[in-house]
Amino acid sequence: MSVATERTTFASLNPATGEVVGEHPIYDEAAVAETVARARRAARWWGDLDWKERRLRLLNFKGALTRNLDRMAQLIHDETGKPLPDAQLEVVLSITHLDWAARNARKVLGPRTVFPGMTAVNHKCTLEYQPLGVVGVIGPWNYPIFTPMGSIGYALAAGNAVVFKPSEFTPGVGVLLAELLAEAVPEQPLLQVVTGLGPTGAALARSGVDKIAFTGSGPTAKKVMAACAENLTPIVAECGGKDAFIVDADADLEAAADAAVWGAMSNSGQTCVGVERIYVVDGVYEEFLGKLTEKAKGLRPGFGDEAHYGPVTMPGQLDVIERHIKDALERGGRAVVGGTESVRKPYVEPVVLTDVPDDSSAVCEETFGPTITVHRVKDAEEALERANQTSYGLAGTIFSGSASRAMDLARRMRSGMTSINAVIAFASVPALPFGGVGESGFGRIHGADGLREFARPKAITRQRFALPTNLTSFSRTDKDMARILKLVTMLHGKNYKR
């Protein structure tokens, strides 16, 4: 591997202790290009295998990951600082998604016959989905295996090879994942990892891969898109959110408070689909707030077994969290749990804010920390209106005792995903697509949509017999056109009444 930087390696650090977890090479543009070239050869081999052979190998990959679950979870714990049980749950969810993608790829992407319609009735029409070739994945640090697996597993199942650039905060997780796939599929390097800092990701975006799957901030996504534009490389982007949580007047308040605390505080609030804003109907506001604050006060950050959540993984995020808390309080908000003193690097203790103006940065910008704002509204309609007043649109939650009203609110919530009477449930369902709208990004991972995201549709028509009249020929007559126009008018010219 060639390098073009003064440093040839960098260290991943435990954010709780500062200890070095591992040393990793910095891939420069030439090294990334070499990796992509190897991936192209692997992609040709992988794409030539039939569905059954790919499925078998991916299930063996799943088995290797399952047998190494504790090893992977320990590495996630060391590189992110999150509690070991949370890391184990992340690996479990990754396994279930890999299993679904492997087992459903043929059903979703395999050839199928399509009805030709009147004008091509003499043709047999086939639709199939073909691999793109090489997919570049640029992953995040907050869920360093679950989030990228939503692209890696589905891209592999669709017949592609993958080049993965993990976050510089969690490179070891990516390296171990590639090692496990290499053990299960030793024939070709289907999953290769390029470690490094920002320039390595930029080199991957410019490398001419067939698609980029990116997870990260909106500003970084724009830079990646600009790099991809040089080669017209398509991109699927997931860029975070400012997710809302609505508590209706007839909601189960105990369950809602429990879900809200988990959605806001787990993983130290470093969850793209985490709860950041809560809108509570006036009649139950005080009772809900009491339950929420009681639960939040009992949480403790740390690195040991007793901790409910870990440190803030990315040091720079601490300044954002502190700024949001300070802005909320300076603009008239109240801290009913915690406050500015809650930021004790590298940890942030739980913070619950009320009476925060809607134009405060704590309400408008993604905080990505264990903080939450709680707002009183007159009814669920006002809650929905205020929930939708954001440039983001990733996910949301609704707690209500009325199934029909909850479904109506969920459909009208401006988000790619919504959970009712639970929090973040959609992420655990492999068959459901995952992605957002607005500044939360575009494209989808997971489910059938995720499989299609990493394949190109191929349309094929085959003439089975010749028609007496060939409309796509210079031998076509006026009588031929008259007959077809008469038929079209008869079939489609009816005026349908309401």
C-alpha positions in Angstrom: 0.0 0.0 0.0 1.3 3.4 -0.9 0.9 6.5 1.2 1.2 10.2 0.4 1.0 11.6 3.9 3.7 12.3 6.5 2.0 9.9 8.9 1.4 6.4 7.6 -0.7 5.1 10.6 -3.1 6.5 13.1 -4.4 5.2 16.4 -8.0 4.4 17.5 -8.5 5.4 21.1 -10.8 4.3 23.8 -12.9 7.5 24.4 -13.4 6.6 28.1 -9.7 5.9 29.0 -7.7 7.5 26.2 -5.9 4.2 25.8 -4.8 3.1 22.3 -7.1 0.3 21.0 -5.2 -0.2 17.8 -2.9 1.3 15.1 -4.2 1.4 11.5 -2.7 2.4 8.1 -3.7 5.6 6.4 -4.8 4.8 2.8 -4.0 7.5 0.3 -5.6 7.9 -3.1 -3.3 5.4 -4.8 -3.9 2.8 -2.1 -7.7 3.3 -2.4 -7.4 2.9 -6.2 -5.5 -0.4 -5.8 -8.1 -1.7 -3.4 -11.0 -0.8 -5.8 -9.2 -2.6 -8.6 -9.0 -5.7 -6.5 -12.7 -5.3 -5.7 -13.5 -5.1 -9.4 -12.0 -8.6 -9.9 -13.8 -9.9 -6.9 -17.1 -8.4 -8.1 -16.9 -10.2 -11.4 -16.4 -13.5 -9.7 -19.1 -12.9 -7.2 -21.6 -11.6 -9.8 -21.1 -14.8 -11.9 -22.1 -17.1 -9.0 -25.7 -18.1 -9.0 -28.1 -17.0 -6.2 -27.8 -20.2 -4.3 -24.0 -20.0 -4.1 -24.0 -16.4 -2.9 -26.7 -17.1 -0.4 -24.7 -20.1 1.0 -21.6 -18.0 1.4 -23.4 -15.1 3.0 -25.0 -17.4 5.5 -21.6 -18.7 6.4 -20.5 -15.1 6.9 -23.4 -14.7 9.2 -22.4 -17.8 11.1 -18.8 -16.5 11.5 -20.1 -13.2 12.8 -22.4 -15.0 15.3 -19.6 -17.2 16.6 -17.5 -14.1 17.1 -20.3 -12.0 18.6 -18.6 -11.4 21.9 -15.2 -10.6 20.2 -16.9 -8.0 18.0 -18.9 -6.5 20.8 -15.8 -6.1 23.0 -14.1 -4.2 20.2 -17.1 -2.0 19.8 -17.2 -1.4 23.5 -13.5 -0.5 23.5 -13.6 1.8 20.4 -16.9 3.6 21.2 -17.2 3.3 25.0 -20.8 2.1 24.8 -21.9 -0.5 27.4 -21.0 -4.1 26.4 -24.7 -5.2 26.4 -25.5 -2.4 23.9 -22.6 -3.4 21.7 -23.9 -7.0 21.8 -27.4 -5.9 20.8 -25.9 -4.0 17.9 -24.1 -7.1 16.7 -27.3 -9.2 17.1 -29.3 -6.7 14.9 -26.5 -6.8 12.3 -26.7 -10.6 12.2 -30.5 -10.5 11.6 -30.2 -8.0 8.8 -27.4 -10.0 7.1 -29.6 -13.1 7.4 -32.6 -11.4 5.8 -30.6 -9.9 2.9 -29.0 -13.3 2.1 -32.3 -15.2 2.2 -34.4 -12.6 0.3 -32.1 -11.4 -2.4 -33.3 -13.8 -5.1 -36.9 -13.2 -4.4 -36.5 -9.4 -4.6 -33.9 -9.1 -7.4 -34.4 -12.3 -9.5 -35.9 -12.3 -13.0 -39.7 -12.0 -13.3 -42.1 -11.7 -16.1 -44.0 -8.4 -16.6 -47.3 -8.0 -18.5 -46.5 -6.2 -21.8 -49.7 -4.3 -22.3 -51.7 -3.8 -25.5 -49.0 -2.3 -27.7 -46.5 -5.0 -27.0 -48.8 -8.0 -26.6 -46.6 -10.1 -28.9 -43.5 -9.7 -26.6 -42.4 -11.5 -23.5 -41.2 -8.9 -21.0 -38.6 -9.7 -18.3 -37.4 -7.5 -15.4 -34.3 -8.4 -13.5 -31.9 -6.6 -11.2 -28.1 -6.8 -11.9 -25.2 -6.0 -9.6 -23.7 -2.6 -9.8 -20.2 -3.9 -9.4 -18.3 -2.2 -6.6 -20.0 -0.3 -3.8 -18.1 2.1 -1.5 -19.4 2.3 2.0 -18.4 5.2 4.3 -19.6 4.4 7.8 -20.2 6.2 11.1 -18.7 5.7 14.5 -21.9 5.6 16.7 -23.1 2.2 15.4 -20.0 1.0 13.7 -21.3 -2.4 12.6 -25.1 -2.1 12.5 -25.3 1.0 10.3 -22.7 0.0 7.7 -24.1 -3.6 7.6 -27.3 -2.0 6.3 -25.3 -1.2 3.2 -22.6 -3.9 3.2 -24.9 -6.9 3.8 -27.5 -5.7 1.2 -24.8 -4.8 -1.4 -23.2 -8.2 -1.0 -26.5 -10.0 -1.3 -27.3 -8.0 -4.5 -24.1 -9.4 -6.0 -21.6 -6.6 -5.4 -18.1 -6.4 -3.9 -17.6 -3.7 -1.2 -14.9 -1.3 -0.2 -15.6 -0.1 3.3 -14.1 3.1 4.8 -15.0 2.9 8.6 -14.9 6.0 10.8 -11.5 6.9 12.1 -12.9 6.5 15.6 -13.9 2.8 15.0 -11.5 1.4 12.3 -10.9 -1.9 14.2 -14.6 -2.9 13.9 -14.4 -2.6 10.1 -11.1 -4.6 9.9 -12.5 -7.4 12.0 -15.7 -7.5 9.9 -13.6 -7.9 6.7 -11.5 -10.6 8.4 -14.7 -12.6 9.3 -16.0 -12.5 5.7 -12.6 -13.5 4.4 -12.7 -16.6 6.6 -16.2 -17.5 5.3 -15.4 -16.6 1.7 -11.7 -17.1 1.1 -11.9 -17.2 -2.7 -12.0 -13.4 -3.4 -11.7 -10.2 -1.3 -15.4 -9.4 -1.4 -15.2 -6.9 1.5 -12.0 -4.8 1.8 -11.4 -2.0 4.3 -9.6 1.2 3.7 -8.7 2.9 7.0 -7.8 6.6 7.4 -9.1 10.1 7.9 -11.2 12.4 5.8 -9.0 12.3 2.7 -9.3 8.5 2.6 -13.1 8.8 2.4 -12.8 11.5 -0.3 -10.5 9.3 -2.3 -13.1 6.5 -2.1 -15.8 8.8 -3.3 -13.6 9.8 -6.3 -12.4 6.3 -7.1 -15.0 5.5 -9.7 -16.9 2.9 -7.6 -20.4 2.2 -8.9 -22.2 3.7 -5.8 -21.4 5.3 -2.5 -23.4 4.5 0.6 -22.7 7.3 3.2 -23.7 7.8 6.8 -22.7 11.0 8.6 -23.5 14.7 8.9 -25.2 16.8 6.3 -22.2 19.1 5.7 -19.9 16.0 5.2 -22.5 14.4 2.9 -22.4 17.5 0.7 -18.6 17.2 0.3 -19.0 13.5 -0.5 -21.7 14.3 -3.1 -19.4 16.8 -4.7 -16.6 14.3 -4.9 -19.0 11.7 -6.3 -20.2 14.2 -8.9 -16.8 14.1 -10.6 -17.6 10.6 -12.0 -21.4 10.8 -11.8 -21.2 8.2 -9.0 -24.7 7.8 -7.4 -25.0 8.0 -3.7 -27.4 7.0 -0.9 -27.0 9.3 2.1 -28.3 9.1 5.7 -27.5 12.3 7.4 -29.0 12.3 10.9 -32.1 13.9 12.3 -33.9 15.8 15.0 -36.6 13.2 15.7 -39.8 14.1 17.5 -41.8 12.0 20.0 -45.5 12.8 20.4 -47.4 11.8 23.6 -51.2 11.9 23.0 -53.7 12.5 25.8 -54.6 8.8 26.1 -51.1 7.4 25.9 -49.6 4.9 28.3 -47.5 7.4 30.1 -45.3 4.9 31.9 -44.4 3.2 28.7 -44.0 6.5 26.9 -41.6 7.8 29.5 -39.6 4.6 29.5 -39.3 4.7 25.7 -38.5 8.4 25.6 -35.6 8.0 28.0 -34.2 5.1 26.1 -34.6 6.8 22.8 -32.9 10.0 24.0 -30.2 8.7 26.4 -29.1 5.3 25.1 -25.7 5.3 23.4 -25.2 8.7 25.1 -27.8 10.1 22.8 -25.5 9.4 19.8 -28.2 7.9 17.7 -29.3 9.3 14.3 -32.9 8.1 15.0 -32.7 9.0 18.7 -35.4 11.1 20.4 -34.5 14.8 20.7 -37.9 16.6 20.9 -41.0 15.5 22.9 -44.4 17.1 22.4 -46.9 16.3 25.1 -50.6 17.0 25.1 -51.5 19.5 27.8 -53.7 17.3 29.9 -51.0 14.7 30.6 -47.9 17.0 30.4 -47.2 17.3 34.1 -47.6 13.6 34.8 -45.5 12.6 31.9 -42.8 15.1 32.7 -42.7 13.7 36.3 -42.2 10.2 35.1 -39.6 11.2 32.5 -37.5 13.2 35.0 -37.6 10.4 37.5 -36.3 7.9 35.0 -33.7 10.3 33.6 -32.3 11.2 37.1 -31.6 7.5 37.7 -29.2 7.2 34.7 -25.5 7.2 35.1 -22.8 7.4 32.3 -19.6 5.5 32.6 -17.4 2.8 31.2 -17.9 0.1 33.8 -20.6 -2.6 34.1 -22.8 -0.3 36.2 -23.1 2.4 33.5 -26.3 3.0 31.6 -24.5 4.6 28.7 -20.9 5.4 27.8 -18.9 8.5 27.0 -19.3 10.9 24.0 -17.2 9.1 21.4 -16.2 12.1 19.3 -14.6 14.8 21.5 -15.8 17.7 19.3 -19.4 16.8 19.9 -19.1 17.8 23.6 -18.8 21.4 22.5 -22.0 21.1 20.5 -23.9 19.5 23.4 -22.7 22.2 25.8 -23.6 25.0 23.4 -27.1 23.7 22.9 -27.8 23.4 26.6 -26.4 26.9 27.3 -28.4 28.4 24.5 -31.6 26.8 25.7 -31.1 28.1 29.2 -30.1 31.6 28.1 -33.3 31.9 26.0 -35.6 31.1 28.9 -35.6 27.3 29.0 -35.5 25.4 32.3 -33.3 22.3 33.1 -35.5 20.0 35.2 -32.7 17.4 35.0 -29.0 18.4 34.8 -27.8 21.5 33.1 -24.5 23.0 31.8 -22.7 21.3 34.7 -23.8 17.9 33.2 -21.0 18.1 30.6 -18.1 16.4 32.4 -15.7 15.3 29.6 -15.8 12.7 28.2 -19.2 12.1 29.8 -22.5 14.0 29.7 -25.0 13.3 32.4 -28.8 13.3 31.5 -30.3 16.6 30.6 -34.0 17.3 30.3 -35.0 20.8 29.2 -38.5 22.5 29.2 -39.9 25.8 28.0 -37.3 26.0 25.3 -38.1 28.3 22.4 -38.7 26.6 19.0 -35.9 28.6 17.4 -33.3 27.6 19.9 -30.4 25.5 18.6 -31.4 22.8 21.1 -34.7 22.4 19.1 -33.5 23.2 15.6 -30.1 21.5 15.4 -29.1 17.9 15.9 -27.6 17.7 19.4 -26.4 14.1 19.3 -26.1 13.9 23.1 -28.1 12.6 26.1 -30.3 15.7 26.2 -34.0 16.2 25.4 -36.4 19.1 25.1 -40.0 18.6 26.3 -42.8 20.9 25.0 -46.4 21.4 26.1 -49.1 21.4 23.3 -52.8 21.7 23.3 -53.5 18.6 21.3 -52.0 16.0 19.0 -52.5 18.1 15.9 -50.4 20.9 17.3 -47.8 18.3 18.3 -47.7 17.0 14.7 -47.5 20.6 13.3 -44.5 21.5 15.5 -42.9 18.1 15.0 -42.9 18.7 11.3 -41.3 22.2 11.6 -37.8 21.0 10.9 -35.5 20.7 7.9 -34.8 17.1 9.0 -37.0 14.1 8.4 -35.5 10.9 9.5 -37.7 9.2 12.1 -40.3 9.8 14.8 -42.4 8.2 17.6 -46.0 8.4 18.5 -47.6 7.2 21.8 -51.4 7.0 21.7 -54.2 4.8 23.0 -56.0 5.2 19.7 -54.6 2.9 16.9 -56.5 4.8 14.2 -55.4 8.3 15.4 -51.8 7.1 15.8 -51.7 5.7 12.3 -53.1 8.9 10.9 -50.5 10.9 12.8 -47.7 8.5 11.7 -48.7 8.8 8.0 -48.6 12.6 8.2 -45.4 12.9 10.2 -42.6 14.2 7.9 -40.2 11.3 8.4 -39.0 8.3 6.6 -39.9 6.0 9.5 -42.2 6.2 12.5 -42.8 3.9 15.4 -46.1 3.7 17.3 -46.1 2.9 21.1 -42.4 1.8 20.9 -39.2 3.6 20.0 -36.9 2.9 17.0 -38.7 -0.4 16.4 -38.4 0.0 12.6 -34.6 -0.4 12.8 -34.9 -3.9 14.1 -37.2 -5.1 11.2 -34.9 -6.1 8.2 -37.9 -6.1 5.8 -38.5 -2.4 6.3 -36.6 0.4 4.4 -34.5 2.8 6.5 -33.9 6.4 5.4 -35.1 9.9 5.6 -36.2 13.0 3.7 -35.0 16.6 3.6 -31.7 17.2 5.3 -31.8 13.6 6.7 -30.7 12.4 3.3 -32.1 10.3 0.5 -32.2 6.7 -0.7 -32.9 3.6 1.4 -31.0 0.8 3.1 -32.6 -2.4 4.5 -35.5 -4.4 3.1 -36.4 -4.9 -0.5 -35.7 -1.2 -1.2 -32.3 -1.6 0.3 -31.5 -4.5 -2.0 -32.7 -2.6 -5.1 -30.6 0.4 -4.0 -27.5 -1.7 -4.8 -28.7 -3.1 -8.1 -29.6 -1.8 -11.5 -32.9 -2.8 -13.1 -32.6 -4.5 -16.5 -35.5 -4.6 -18.8 -35.6 -7.2 -21.6 -38.3 -7.8 -24.3 -38.4 -10.8 -26.6 -40.8 -10.9 -29.6 -42.7 -14.2 -29.5 -44.6 -13.7 -32.8 -45.1 -11.0 -35.4 -48.3 -8.9 -35.5 -50.1 -8.3 -38.8 -49.5 -4.6 -38.2 -46.0 -3.4 -37.3 -46.4 0.1 -35.9 -42.6 0.6 -35.6 -41.9 0.3 -39.3 -41.7 2.6 -42.3 -44.1 0.1 -43.9 -46.9 1.3 -41.6 -50.0 2.5 -43.4 -52.6 5.1 -42.5 -55.1 2.3 -42.1 -52.8 0.7 -39.5 -52.7 3.9 -37.5 -56.5 4.4 -37.8 -57.1 0.9 -36.4 -54.7 1.4 -33.4 -56.2 4.9 -32.7 -59.7 3.4 -32.7 -58.7 0.7 -30.4 -57.0 3.1 -28.0 -60.0 5.4 -27.9 -62.3 2.4 -27.2 -60.1 1.2 -24.3 -59.0 4.4 -22.8 -61.3 7.2 -23.9 -64.1 6.6 -21.3 -65.0 9.5 -19.0 -65.1 8.0 -15.5 -67.6 9.6 -13.2 -67.1 10.0 -9.4 
